Amino acid sequence: MKGIKTDRIEMVRWKMIQSGVRFGLSSPATLQLSEELDALINVQQLNEISKTKPLDKKIIQ
């Protein structure tokens, strides 16, 4: 599943670069793709953190 997320990130990244070249870095299309890319990267990073971080267990007394 990691490959699918990485593929999606790379696709959006490529589209954003192409949009920036074609329409400019401040165009609405480029900015929308930038926001989408940020969200995808944030989700991937959170998933990676949750896989490596041990769960906090509270002891109830």
C-alpha positions, 0 to 999 in steps of 0.5 A: 500500500505504501507504493500506491501512496507514493505513486499518488504523491509523485503524480500530484507532484508532477502535475503541480510542476507542470501547472507551475510551468504552464500557468505560473506558481501563483495560479489557482490550479497550481496552488490547489495541487500544492495543497493536495500534495501537502495533504498527501505528504502529511497523511503519509508522514502521520502513517509512518509515525504511527507505525514506528511510535509505540502506543502510550498505555495508561495504567489505571489504578 
